[in-house]
Amino acid sequence: MRVGVVIDATCDLPHSYIESHGLIVLPGHVEFGDASYTDVREPEETLRWYRRHIGDKSTPGRSVAWGIERIRDLFLEDLIFRFDRVLVLCVSASRGRVFSHATQASYQILEGYRERREAVGQTEPFALRVLDTRNVGPGEGILAHEAATLIEQEAPPFEKLHRTIKDRSRHIVSYLVPNDLYFLHNRASRKGENALTLSAYRVGRWLNLKPVIEMRRGESVMVGRTRGFERGVSEVLERARNAIRHGLVRGTVVASYGGELQLIRNLPAFEEFEVYAAQQNIELHLAVMSATLAINVGPGAFALAWLED
């Protein structure tokens, strides 16, 4: 039985990880005024769009979920022939329409796949499940890692895989530290992000206070504020360190940054955390933040997530 895992473009994982584990990327679409970009999680192209567009406050920008028909066609023209079972992991339904569109497309896929597969000699039934990860960015990345690991190491029955990943989605904790509050206030709020109030935005801009935003089960809340971005990153890394110290992290931490990764790797707090994670046998994956996410939270944002044990 061939099992495939589909992630949407908002899922933050290194490009090398996506390729080596055979994850399929459901593209996202980003618009900047008259310019548009199809986000397929290619880091160099993403960085070019960071430099050219994402930080431009004078041009309207937004992320757009792939339409129902395009998702349906991706499956009916490609994926139903490559896999017998497919698990689709979507950005939190509270932050976008990917889950809704993929769910609606799944009904159309299941109505039309049989004849196409039989025409090429594939007679086994095809199964598809669409899952709301209840998270964004690296939080999605954690669940994709969990799914890939289960498939490769245990090969569970497909329905058990779906139930297990759905259950684990309830235990993902992620943090975000924006570098420029303008984007979180003016763009992410349109996507359902309400952790930053108007008063917090105004005070934060005036005093250079960066919010630390925690997300669990599709809901986010501001859990702290720090003077400056680097201190915010340090606080998030210290939260992760404490979780590891208390045995709350299930083996892997995923982080992402909205820009050149070397800028984060050069921070003393990140260097120290990288060493600590390795000492504790914790995998640490650092990815370029997707353009689909960064257009809403701004360039230079840092995010991190793990699965609570």
C-alpha positions in Angstrom: 0.0 0.0 0.0 1.5 3.3 -1.1 0.7 6.1 1.4 1.4 9.8 0.6 1.4 12.8 2.9 0.4 16.2 1.4 1.3 19.4 3.2 0.1 22.9 2.3 2.6 25.6 1.5 2.2 27.1 5.0 3.9 24.0 6.5 7.4 25.0 7.6 10.0 22.3 7.1 13.4 22.4 5.4 13.3 21.7 1.7 15.8 18.9 2.2 13.4 17.2 4.6 10.4 17.6 2.3 12.3 16.0 -0.5 14.0 13.2 1.4 10.7 12.1 3.0 8.6 12.4 -0.2 6.1 14.9 1.1 3.8 16.5 -1.5 3.4 20.3 -1.3 -0.1 21.7 -2.0 0.9 25.1 -3.4 -0.2 28.4 -1.9 -0.8 31.6 -3.8 0.6 35.0 -2.7 -0.4 38.3 -4.2 1.4 41.7 -3.9 -0.5 44.3 -5.9 -0.2 43.2 -9.5 2.6 40.7 -8.8 1.8 37.1 -7.8 3.8 34.1 -6.6 3.0 30.4 -6.3 4.5 29.2 -3.1 5.8 25.6 -3.4 8.3 25.8 -0.5 11.4 26.4 -2.6 13.6 28.3 -0.2 15.7 30.3 -2.7 12.7 31.5 -4.6 11.0 32.3 -1.3 13.9 34.5 -0.2 13.8 36.4 -3.5 10.2 37.2 -2.9 11.1 38.3 0.6 13.7 40.8 -0.8 11.4 42.1 -3.5 7.9 42.2 -2.0 7.0 40.9 1.4 8.4 43.8 3.4 6.7 46.4 1.1 4.0 48.1 3.3 2.9 50.4 0.4 1.6 47.4 -1.7 -1.4 45.4 -0.6 -0.5 41.8 0.0 -2.4 38.6 0.8 -2.2 34.8 0.7 -4.9 32.9 -1.2 -5.8 29.2 -0.8 -5.7 27.1 -3.9 -9.2 26.7 -5.3 -11.3 23.6 -5.0 -11.0 22.7 -8.7 -7.2 23.0 -8.7 -6.9 20.8 -5.6 -9.2 18.2 -7.2 -7.2 18.3 -10.5 -3.9 17.8 -8.6 -5.3 14.5 -7.2 -7.2 13.3 -10.3 -4.3 14.0 -12.7 -1.4 12.9 -10.5 -1.7 11.7 -6.9 -4.4 9.0 -7.3 -1.9 7.2 -9.6 1.1 7.6 -7.3 -0.6 6.6 -4.0 -3.4 4.3 -2.7 -3.9 6.3 0.5 -3.3 10.1 1.0 -3.3 12.1 4.2 -3.7 15.9 3.6 -2.4 18.2 6.4 -3.9 21.7 6.3 -3.1 25.0 8.0 -5.5 25.6 10.9 -9.1 26.2 9.7 -9.1 29.2 11.9 -6.4 30.8 9.8 -7.3 30.0 6.2 -9.5 28.2 3.7 -7.2 25.4 2.7 -8.9 22.8 4.9 -12.3 23.9 3.6 -11.3 23.8 0.0 -9.4 20.5 0.3 -12.4 18.9 2.1 -14.8 20.0 -0.6 -12.4 18.8 -3.3 -12.1 15.4 -1.6 -15.8 14.7 -2.3 -15.3 15.3 -6.0 -12.0 13.3 -6.0 -13.7 10.2 -4.5 -16.5 10.4 -7.0 -14.1 10.3 -10.0 -11.0 8.3 -9.1 -12.1 4.8 -9.7 -12.5 4.8 -13.5 -9.1 6.7 -13.9 -7.3 4.2 -11.7 -8.9 1.2 -13.4 -7.9 2.5 -16.8 -4.2 2.1 -15.8 -4.6 -1.2 -14.1 -5.0 0.0 -10.5 -7.9 -1.8 -9.0 -7.4 -1.2 -5.3 -9.7 1.4 -3.7 -8.3 4.8 -3.1 -8.7 6.6 0.3 -8.2 10.2 1.2 -8.4 12.0 4.5 -8.1 15.8 5.1 -6.9 16.9 8.5 -7.1 20.3 10.2 -3.7 20.6 12.0 -5.0 23.4 14.2 -1.7 25.1 13.8 0.5 27.0 11.3 4.1 27.0 10.1 6.4 24.8 12.2 3.3 23.4 14.1 2.2 21.9 10.8 5.8 20.8 10.3 5.8 18.8 13.5 2.7 16.9 12.4 4.1 16.2 9.0 7.2 14.9 10.6 5.1 12.7 12.9 3.2 11.3 9.9 6.3 10.6 7.9 8.0 8.9 10.8 5.0 6.6 11.5 4.7 5.6 7.9 8.4 4.8 7.5 9.0 3.1 10.9 5.6 1.4 11.7 3.5 1.4 8.5 0.2 1.5 10.5 -3.1 0.9 8.8 -4.2 4.1 7.2 -7.2 4.8 9.5 -4.9 4.3 12.5 -2.4 6.7 11.0 -5.2 9.3 10.5 -6.5 8.9 14.1 -3.0 9.1 15.6 -2.1 12.3 13.7 -5.5 13.8 14.5 -5.0 13.1 18.2 -1.4 14.5 18.2 -2.7 17.7 16.6 -4.3 18.5 19.9 -0.9 18.5 21.6 1.1 20.8 19.4 2.3 24.0 21.0 3.9 26.7 18.8 5.3 30.2 19.4 5.7 33.2 17.2 7.7 36.4 17.6 7.1 39.0 14.9 9.8 41.5 14.0 7.5 44.2 12.7 4.1 44.5 14.3 2.6 46.2 11.3 2.0 43.0 9.4 0.5 41.1 12.4 -1.9 43.9 13.1 -2.8 44.8 9.5 -2.6 41.5 7.6 -2.7 38.5 10.0 -5.8 40.0 11.7 -7.7 39.4 8.5 -6.7 35.7 8.7 -8.2 35.3 12.2 -5.1 36.2 14.3 -6.5 38.3 17.2 -3.8 37.8 19.9 -2.4 41.3 19.3 -4.9 44.0 20.4 -5.0 47.5 19.1 -3.6 48.9 22.4 -0.8 46.2 22.5 0.0 47.1 18.9 0.3 50.8 19.6 2.3 50.3 22.8 4.5 47.7 21.1 5.3 50.0 18.2 6.1 52.9 20.6 8.3 51.0 23.0 9.7 48.3 20.7 7.9 45.6 22.5 7.6 42.3 20.7 4.7 40.0 21.6 5.3 36.3 22.2 2.3 34.5 20.8 1.4 31.0 21.7 -0.9 28.8 19.6 -2.7 25.6 20.7 -5.6 23.8 19.1 -6.3 26.6 16.6 -6.4 29.4 19.2 -3.6 31.9 19.9 -2.9 34.2 22.9 -0.1 36.7 23.7 1.8 35.1 26.6 4.5 37.8 27.0 6.3 40.8 25.6 9.9 41.5 25.4 12.0 44.6 24.6 13.3 43.8 21.1 13.2 40.9 18.8 16.3 39.1 19.9 15.0 38.9 23.5 11.7 37.5 22.2 13.5 34.8 20.3 15.5 34.0 23.5 12.3 33.7 25.5 10.8 31.3 23.1 13.9 29.2 23.0 14.0 29.2 26.8 10.4 27.9 26.9 11.5 25.1 24.5 14.5 24.3 26.7 12.3 24.1 29.8 9.9 21.8 28.0 12.8 19.5 27.0 14.1 19.6 30.6 10.8 18.5 32.0 10.4 15.7 29.4 7.5 17.4 27.5 9.0 17.4 24.0 8.5 14.3 21.8 11.8 14.1 20.1 11.7 17.0 17.6 11.5 20.8 17.5 10.8 22.7 14.3 11.6 26.4 13.9 11.3 28.8 11.0 12.5 32.3 10.2 11.3 34.9 7.7 14.6 35.6 6.1 18.2 34.3 5.7 18.6 31.5 8.2 22.2 32.5 9.0 20.8 35.5 10.9 19.0 33.2 13.3 21.9 30.7 13.5 24.2 33.6 14.5 22.1 34.5 17.6 23.9 33.3 20.7 20.6 32.1 22.2 19.9 29.9 19.1 23.5 28.6 19.0 23.2 27.6 22.7 19.8 26.0 22.1 21.1 24.0 19.1 23.9 22.5 21.3 21.5 21.8 24.2 18.9 20.1 21.9 21.7 17.9 20.4 22.8 16.9 23.9 19.3 15.9 24.8 18.9 13.9 21.5 16.2 16.3 20.2 16.1 16.8 16.5 16.1 20.4 15.5 14.9 21.5 12.0 15.2 25.1 10.9 13.4 26.2 7.8 12.8 29.4 5.8 9.3 30.6 6.8 6.9 30.1 3.9 5.9 33.2 1.9 2.3 32.2 2.5 2.8 32.7 6.3 5.3 35.5 6.2 3.1 37.8 4.1 0.7 37.8 7.1 3.2 37.9 10.0 5.9 39.9 8.3 9.5 39.3 7.3 12.0 38.6 10.0 9.5 36.7 12.2 10.6 33.7 14.2 8.4 30.7 15.0 9.0 27.4 16.8 6.9 24.4 17.7 7.0 20.9 19.3 4.7 18.1 20.2 4.0 17.8 23.9 4.5 14.4 25.3 
